[in-house]
Amino acid sequence: MKNEVTTKALSTKQDLKRRQKAPLITPTDLRPAATRDITGAMNGILADVFALYLKTKNFHWHMSGPHFRDYHLLLDEQAEQIYAMADPIAERIRKVGGTTLRSIGHIARTQRVLDNDADYVEPEDMLAELREDSKTLTASLRAAHEVCQVHNDIATTSLIEVWIDETEKRTWFLFEASRRPDSSAR
């Protein structure tokens, strides 16, 4: 009886290890090179989205000054928009047969949007930094769009087009919110 239980436990452990090593095979008509290229491009976007989301929330939480309420609400709204991109990006990666980011460490190794761990950042500098990061994200989205276009991944390119528009809108809002009145215009 004891040998039977030990054999069954060993078999279960071996089965678990085998299942953990099994590849995530998603049916796709894309070639392996397309899956590799699209996955690489989109995981970079996904890492940047998470980095930009957290930076936006950081600045939202640490906003101060005379425009506190307006900036606080603007950054909260933008953080929600940015976060809303994450799941569709990850699902596109899986739909084309790739695997997504797995951890904070994986994000840190992949992100191109730089963190800001400063104890204090002036509100105008927060908006300017987020504006530049949004421009960087737009450029990365355009580059990923090209990769997807080369491989005829129409579904991903169409999603990217919407994200470019949304990111450009956030850039515009950050620009307008941080503009100083032109004294020569009076």
ChimeraX attribute file (.defattr): number of C-alpha atoms within 10 A of each C-alpha:
attribute: neighborCount
match mode: 1-to-1
recipient: residues
	/A:1	6
	/A:2	7
	/A:3	8
	/A:4	9
	/A:5	10
	/A:6	11
	/A:7	12
	/A:8	12
	/A:9	12
	/A:10	12
	/A:11	12
	/A:12	12
	/A:13	12
	/A:14	12
	/A:15	11
	/A:16	12
	/A:17	11
	/A:18	10
	/A:19	10
	/A:20	10
	/A:21	8
	/A:22	9
	/A:23	8
	/A:24	11
	/A:25	12
	/A:26	12
	/A:27	10
	/A:28	12
	/A:29	10
	/A:30	14
	/A:31	11
	/A:32	13
	/A:33	10
	/A:34	20
	/A:35	23
	/A:36	16
	/A:37	17
	/A:38	27
	/A:39	26
	/A:40	19
	/A:41	20
	/A:42	26
	/A:43	24
	/A:44	23
	/A:45	26
	/A:46	25
	/A:47	23
	/A:48	26
	/A:49	25
	/A:50	21
	/A:51	24
	/A:52	25
	/A:53	23
	/A:54	17
	/A:55	23
	/A:56	25
	/A:57	19
	/A:58	18
	/A:59	23
	/A:60	23
	/A:61	12
	/A:62	16
	/A:63	22
	/A:64	16
	/A:65	10
	/A:66	9
	/A:67	12
	/A:68	14
	/A:69	12
	/A:70	11
	/A:71	23
	/A:72	19
	/A:73	12
	/A:74	18
	/A:75	25
	/A:76	18
	/A:77	15
	/A:78	23
	/A:79	22
	/A:80	13
	/A:81	16
	/A:82	23
	/A:83	15
	/A:84	13
	/A:85	18
	/A:86	17
	/A:87	11
	/A:88	13
	/A:89	21
	/A:90	19
	/A:91	14
	/A:92	19
	/A:93	24
	/A:94	19
	/A:95	16
	/A:96	24
	/A:97	23
	/A:98	23
	/A:99	21
	/A:100	20
	/A:101	17
	/A:102	8
	/A:103	9
	/A:104	12
	/A:105	10
	/A:106	13
	/A:107	19
	/A:108	16
	/A:109	11
	/A:110	18
	/A:111	20
	/A:112	19
	/A:113	22
	/A:114	13
	/A:115	13
	/A:116	15
	/A:117	9
	/A:118	6
	/A:119	6
	/A:120	12
	/A:121	16
	/A:122	13
	/A:123	21
	/A:124	16
	/A:125	12
	/A:126	23
	/A:127	24
	/A:128	18
	/A:129	18
	/A:130	22
	/A:131	21
	/A:132	15
	/A:133	21
	/A:134	26
	/A:135	18
	/A:136	16
	/A:137	24
	/A:138	22
	/A:139	13
	/A:140	19
	/A:141	22
	/A:142	17
	/A:143	14
	/A:144	24
	/A:145	23
	/A:146	16
	/A:147	21
	/A:148	24
	/A:149	16
	/A:150	13
	/A:151	15
	/A:152	13
	/A:153	18
	/A:154	13
	/A:155	12
	/A:156	22
	/A:157	19
	/A:158	13
	/A:159	15
	/A:160	21
	/A:161	15
	/A:162	11
	/A:163	19
	/A:164	20
	/A:165	12
	/A:166	17
	/A:167	23
	/A:168	17
	/A:169	14
	/A:170	23
	/A:171	23
	/A:172	15
	/A:173	16
	/A:174	24
	/A:175	16
	/A:176	11
	/A:177	16
	/A:178	17
	/A:179	11
	/A:180	8
	/A:181	8
	/A:182	7
	/A:183	6
	/A:184	5
	/A:185	5
	/A:186	5
